[in-house]
């Protein structure tokens, strides 16, 4: 288990959860920023941010929306670590008539476009997904070339990548990126467990995934859906940090919707404290991650 303080990341709204699944899902910039601030009050040190089209509730990559969320958070809390996603833009859905042609639902973007908001807004952290995989019923594509382009652009503007790993091959790619200097070690990593056809959300899988990380890495582990809270305990016991939030799970228990991200963070903090952990503040997290 960890010997220092444990960081809680809150993933506020995500890309795949839908407004019709929960009336409590934050959609507008005001709602997303308010939810992040409430999560910080409950114990989150990092807010992981996606944005949504305010009218439809669907995923967006609007730079103006990202800017508005960041400004609203910073107007009230200058310490909370802001982590913007670069995940959207990697999904491929082949056409039924010709699998070489992108069909409806495809979001593929040039790697430069996927980090444009990072270069302009310069958050504390941004995600860097390494997965190329079957993800549920669709395919996610993050080629080594594209990942390198994105990583180099993050490095150029001084934004720390949070490297998301969905299966064992991603861990080996991360090692290659560290070896060739694309990424600076020992690195900040997240083990994503419970995505269908990726790492399963079990203690054995998390233990194995942790063994593939480079020595000295700072890492968190989290579970999707019903695995969210069990993986909070598991990650802490294996020496990692944790993540919860409506991006990953909408429920407090079976059939009981979480009314806020703060409610999810409060429960996670309670699990950690019951195991003897000390929950990190945003200032603690900044010191641990060597952020300005």
C-alpha positions in Angstrom: 0.0 0.0 0.0 1.0 3.6 -0.4 3.2 5.1 2.3 2.5 8.8 1.4 -0.7 10.6 0.5 -3.2 9.2 -2.0 -4.5 11.3 -4.8 -8.1 11.1 -5.8 -8.9 12.1 -9.4 -12.5 12.8 -10.3 -13.5 12.2 -14.0 -16.4 14.7 -14.2 -18.4 13.8 -17.3 -16.5 11.7 -19.8 -17.2 11.0 -23.5 -19.5 7.9 -23.5 -21.9 8.4 -20.6 -25.2 9.8 -21.9 -27.6 12.4 -20.4 -30.5 10.0 -20.7 -28.6 7.6 -18.4 -28.6 10.1 -15.5 -30.3 13.5 -14.9 -27.3 14.4 -12.7 -24.6 14.1 -15.5 -22.9 17.5 -15.9 -23.3 18.9 -19.4 -22.8 22.7 -19.6 -19.5 24.4 -18.8 -21.2 25.8 -15.7 -22.3 22.4 -14.6 -18.9 20.8 -15.4 -17.0 23.4 -13.5 -19.3 23.4 -10.5 -19.1 19.6 -10.3 -15.3 19.8 -10.4 -15.3 22.4 -7.6 -17.7 20.3 -5.5 -15.5 17.2 -6.1 -12.5 19.2 -4.9 -14.3 20.1 -1.7 -15.1 16.4 -1.2 -11.4 15.4 -1.5 -10.4 15.3 -5.2 -7.0 16.7 -6.0 -7.3 16.4 -9.8 -10.3 17.0 -12.0 -10.3 15.2 -15.3 -12.3 17.2 -17.9 -14.2 16.4 -21.0 -16.7 18.9 -22.5 -20.1 18.5 -24.0 -22.2 20.4 -26.5 -24.6 22.3 -24.1 -27.6 21.9 -26.4 -27.3 18.2 -27.2 -25.3 16.9 -24.3 -23.1 15.0 -26.8 -19.3 15.0 -26.7 -17.5 18.0 -28.0 -13.9 19.1 -28.6 -14.7 22.9 -28.7 -11.7 24.9 -27.5 -14.1 27.6 -26.3 -15.9 25.2 -24.1 -12.7 23.9 -22.6 -11.6 27.5 -22.0 -14.8 28.4 -20.3 -14.7 25.4 -18.0 -11.1 26.1 -17.0 -11.8 29.8 -16.4 -14.8 29.0 -14.2 -12.7 26.5 -12.1 -9.8 28.9 -11.7 -12.1 31.8 -10.7 -12.8 29.8 -7.5 -10.0 27.4 -7.0 -6.5 28.0 -8.3 -4.9 24.8 -6.7 -7.1 22.1 -8.2 -5.1 20.2 -10.7 -6.8 20.4 -14.1 -6.4 17.4 -16.4 -7.9 17.8 -19.9 -8.6 14.8 -22.1 -7.1 14.1 -25.6 -9.0 10.9 -26.0 -11.7 11.9 -28.4 -10.7 11.5 -32.0 -9.6 7.9 -31.9 -12.7 5.9 -32.6 -13.3 4.0 -35.8 -16.6 2.4 -36.9 -16.2 0.6 -40.3 -19.0 1.0 -42.9 -21.1 -2.1 -43.4 -20.7 -1.8 -47.2 -17.0 -1.3 -47.2 -15.0 -1.8 -44.0 -12.2 0.4 -45.4 -14.6 3.3 -45.2 -15.5 5.1 -42.0 -19.1 4.7 -41.0 -21.4 6.7 -38.7 -19.9 7.1 -35.3 -16.3 7.4 -36.4 -14.4 10.2 -34.7 -10.9 9.8 -36.1 -8.9 13.1 -36.1 -5.4 14.0 -37.0 -3.2 13.8 -33.9 -2.4 17.5 -34.1 -6.1 18.3 -33.8 -6.5 16.1 -30.8 -4.0 18.2 -28.8 -4.9 21.7 -30.2 -6.7 22.7 -27.0 -3.8 21.5 -24.9 -1.4 23.7 -26.8 -3.7 26.8 -26.5 -4.9 26.4 -22.9 -1.9 24.6 -21.3 -3.7 22.7 -18.5 -1.6 21.1 -15.7 -2.0 17.6 -17.1 -3.6 16.0 -20.2 -4.3 12.4 -21.0 -2.4 10.4 -23.5 -4.2 7.1 -24.5 -2.0 4.3 -25.8 -4.7 1.9 -26.6 -5.5 0.4 -30.0 -8.2 -2.1 -29.2 -11.7 -3.5 -29.5 -13.6 -1.2 -27.1 -17.0 -2.7 -26.6 -18.5 -3.0 -30.1 -16.2 -0.4 -31.7 -12.5 0.1 -32.4 -10.1 2.6 -30.9 -7.0 3.5 -32.8 -4.0 5.2 -31.3 -1.0 4.3 -33.6 2.6 4.6 -32.2 3.2 7.4 -34.8 0.2 9.4 -33.7 0.9 8.9 -30.0 4.5 10.2 -30.6 3.2 13.3 -32.4 0.8 14.1 -29.5 3.4 13.4 -26.8 5.9 15.7 -28.5 3.4 18.5 -28.7 2.5 18.1 -25.0 6.2 18.2 -24.2 6.7 21.3 -26.2 4.1 23.3 -24.2 5.2 21.8 -20.8 2.0 19.8 -20.1 2.4 16.6 -18.1 0.9 13.6 -19.9 -1.2 11.2 -17.9 -0.6 8.0 -19.8 -3.7 5.8 -19.9 -3.2 2.0 -20.3 -6.0 -0.3 -21.2 -4.2 -3.6 -21.8 -0.7 -5.1 -21.5 0.4 -4.0 -25.0 -0.2 -0.4 -24.0 2.3 -0.9 -21.2 4.9 -2.3 -23.6 4.4 0.7 -25.9 4.8 3.0 -23.0 8.2 1.4 -22.2 9.3 2.0 -25.8 8.2 5.6 -25.7 10.3 6.1 -22.5 13.3 4.3 -24.0 13.4 6.5 -27.1 12.9 9.7 -25.2 9.4 10.5 -26.4 8.2 10.3 -22.8 10.1 11.5 -19.8 10.4 8.9 -17.0 9.4 7.6 -14.6 6.0 8.8 -15.8 2.4 9.3 -14.6 0.2 6.4 -15.6 -3.4 5.3 -15.2 -4.5 1.6 -15.4 -8.0 1.5 -16.9 -9.8 -1.7 -15.8 -13.2 -3.0 -16.9 -13.5 -1.7 -20.4 -14.8 -4.7 -22.4 -11.9 -6.5 -24.2 -9.3 -4.6 -22.2 -7.8 -5.2 -18.7 -10.4 -6.9 -16.6 -11.3 -5.3 -13.3 -9.8 -7.9 -10.9 -7.1 -7.8 -8.2 -5.0 -10.3 -10.3 -5.2 -8.1 -13.4 -4.3 -4.9 -11.5 -1.3 -6.7 -9.8 -0.1 -7.9 -13.2 -0.6 -4.5 -14.9 1.3 -2.7 -12.1 4.2 -5.1 -12.6 4.6 -3.8 -16.2 5.1 -0.2 -15.2 8.6 1.3 -15.1 10.3 1.5 -11.8 9.4 4.6 -9.9 6.3 5.4 -11.9 3.4 7.3 -10.3 0.2 5.5 -11.1 -3.5 5.2 -10.4 -5.9 2.4 -11.1 -9.6 2.6 -11.6 -12.5 0.4 -12.5 -15.5 1.0 -14.8 -19.1 0.6 -13.7 -19.7 -1.6 -10.7 -15.9 -2.1 -10.3 -15.3 1.5 -9.5 -15.3 1.3 -5.7 -13.7 -2.2 -5.4 -10.8 -0.9 -7.5 -10.4 2.2 -5.2 -9.4 -0.2 -2.4 -7.4 -2.4 -4.7 -5.3 0.4 -6.2 -4.5 1.8 -2.7 -3.5 -1.6 -1.4 -1.1 -2.1 -4.3 0.5 1.3 -3.9 -1.4 3.4 -6.4 -3.7 6.4 -6.5 -7.4 6.3 -7.4 -10.0 7.7 -9.7 -13.8 7.9 -9.5 -16.4 10.0 -11.3 -19.4 10.0 -13.6 -17.2 9.3 -16.6 -16.6 5.8 -15.2 -19.7 5.0 -13.2 -23.1 6.7 -12.5 -24.1 4.6 -9.5 -23.5 4.6 -5.7 -24.9 1.1 -5.5 -27.0 -1.2 -7.6 -29.9 0.8 -8.9 -29.0 4.0 -6.9 -27.7 6.8 -9.1 -25.1 9.1 -7.7 -26.5 12.6 -7.4 -23.1 14.3 -7.9 -19.5 13.6 -8.5 -18.9 14.9 -5.0 -20.9 12.0 -3.7 -18.7 9.5 -5.5 -15.5 11.3 -4.3 -16.8 11.3 -0.7 -17.4 7.6 -0.8 -14.0 6.9 -2.3 -12.3 9.1 0.4 -14.2 7.1 3.0 -12.9 3.8 1.6 -9.4 5.2 1.6 -9.5 6.5 5.1 -11.0 3.2 6.4 -7.8 1.5 5.0 -5.5 4.0 6.7 -4.9 6.3 3.8 -4.4 10.1 4.0 -6.1 11.8 1.1 -3.9 14.3 -0.8 -4.9 17.9 -1.3 -4.4 19.6 -4.6 -1.3 21.3 -3.2 0.0 17.8 -2.1 -0.7 16.5 -5.6 1.2 19.4 -7.2 4.2 18.7 -5.1 4.1 14.9 -5.8 3.8 15.5 -9.6 6.3 18.4 -9.6 3.7 20.8 -11.1 4.2 24.5 -10.8 
